[in-house]
Each structure stands twice: as structure tokens, then as C-alpha cells.
């Protein structure tokens, strides 16, 4: 479409589309570090849960329950991070990697 022949409404729509496209590209690239942080946190929380469970298996009663509880809390954190990532992806927000 020739912009000289475009109506004012068409020109505004084209400009909005260009602005929207530019904003979306910036938004997509600006969330990459957020995705990376969430992915790393989910992994680290899961590793912490496994470590606590391993320690709990080698301790007696009382101490074992404390380590098991910490492991459960860490696993919950890992799951929450994974859920946030899944929700972002379902909403069409994905890292550019």
C-alpha cells in the first residue's frame, strides 16, 4: 500500500502495527534474562531438594524429618518456578534463544 494514497485511518493502523511489532521484539528480547533466571532457579531448587532428601536418608529420626521438610519446601519452589515458565509459554511469551 502506498502511504501517500493511504487514508488517515490506514496510516494510523500501519503506524500502530509497526510500533506494536517493535515493542513486541523489545519485550521478547528483554525477557530472555528472566527466563534464564527462572530456569536456573527451578534447577537449583530441585537440586537442593534432592540434596536434602539424600542427607535425610542418612540421618536418624528428628533430624531426618527436618531435612525432609526442607527438601519438600525446595521442591515446591522448583515446581512454582516451572509453573511460572509454563504459564508464560502458554501466554505466548518465549525466550529468543
JONORSUL-V534394 format. One record per residue. N is the residue number from 1. RES is the residue in one small letter. PHI is phi in degrees with one decimal (none if undefined). NEAR is the number of other ideal C-beta (glycine too) atoms within 10 Angstrom. D_CENTER is the distance of its C-alpha to the mean C-alpha in Angstrom with 1 decimal. Layout:
# JONORSUL-V534394
n=[N:N]
res=[RES:RES]
phi=[PHI:PHI]
near=[NEAR:NEAR]
d_center=[D_CENTER:D_CENTER]
This chain:
# JONORSUL-V534394
n=[1:2:3:4:5:6:7:8:9:10:11:12:13:14:15:16:17:18:19:20:21:22:23:24:25:26:27:28:29:30:31:32:33:34:35:36:37:38:39:40:41:42:43:44:45:46:47:48:49:50:51:52:53:54:55:56:57:58:59:60:61:62:63:64:65:66:67:68:69:70:71:72:73:74:75:76:77:78:79:80:81:82:83:84:85:86:87:88:89:90:91:92:93:94:95:96:97]
res=[x:x:x:x:x:x:x:x:x:x:x:x:x:x:x:x:x:x:x:x:x:x:x:x:x:x:x:x:x:x:x:x:x:x:x:x:x:x:x:x:x:x:x:x:x:x:x:x:x:x:x:x:x:x:x:x:x:x:x:x:x:x:x:x:x:x:x:x:x:x:x:x:x:x:x:x:x:x:x:x:x:x:x:x:x:x:x:x:x:x:x:x:x:x:x:x:x]
phi=[none:-79.8:-66.1:-68.5:-94.0:-73.7:-75.1:-56.9:-65.1:-65.3:-63.3:-61.8:-60.6:-63.2:-65.1:-62.6:-62.4:-65.1:-62.7:-61.6:-62.5:-63.9:-62.3:-62.3:-64.3:-64.3:-62.6:-60.0:-73.9:-77.4:-91.5:-53.1:-63.3:-66.7:-59.4:-60.5:-63.1:-62.8:-63.7:-65.6:-62.1:-58.7:-64.8:-67.3:-62.9:-63.8:-63.1:-62.7:-62.7:-63.1:-63.5:-62.1:-63.8:-64.3:-64.0:-59.8:-66.0:-104.9:-121.0:-80.3:-57.2:88.6:-66.4:-57.8:-63.4:-62.5:-67.5:-64.0:-64.4:-60.2:-61.0:-65.2:-64.9:-64.6:-65.1:-61.5:-60.7:-60.3:-65.7:-65.2:-62.4:-64.1:-64.7:-61.7:-60.0:-61.9:-63.7:-61.2:-64.9:-63.3:-85.5:83.7:-102.2:-131.7:-68.5:-91.2:-64.3]
near=[8:5:9:6:7:13:8:7:8:12:13:11:12:13:11:10:10:10:10:10:10:10:10:12:11:10:10:14:11:10:16:13:10:14:18:12:11:18:14:11:17:19:13:14:20:17:12:17:21:14:14:20:17:11:16:17:10:9:13:6:6:7:12:15:11:13:18:17:12:17:19:13:14:20:17:12:17:20:14:14:20:17:11:15:19:10:10:16:12:8:8:8:15:13:17:10:6]
d_center=[39.1:41.3:40.0:43.7:44.4:41.2:41.7:40.1:37.7:36.7:36.3:34.0:31.9:31.7:30.7:28.0:26.6:26.7:25.1:22.3:21.7:21.7:19.3:16.9:17.2:16.7:13.6:12.1:13.2:12.3:8.5:8.9:9.2:6.2:4.2:7.4:7.6:4.9:6.6:9.8:9.7:9.4:12.2:14.2:14.3:15.4:18.0:19.2:19.8:21.7:23.7:24.7:25.8:27.8:29.4:30.2:32.0:34.3:35.3:37.7:37.3:36.0:34.0:32.4:31.1:29.6:27.7:26.7:25.4:23.3:22.0:21.2:19.4:17.2:16.5:15.5:13.0:11.6:11.6:10.0:6.8:7.2:8.1:5.3:3.4:7.1:7.9:6.1:7.9:10.9:11.2:11.6:8.8:8.5:8.8:12.6:13.2]
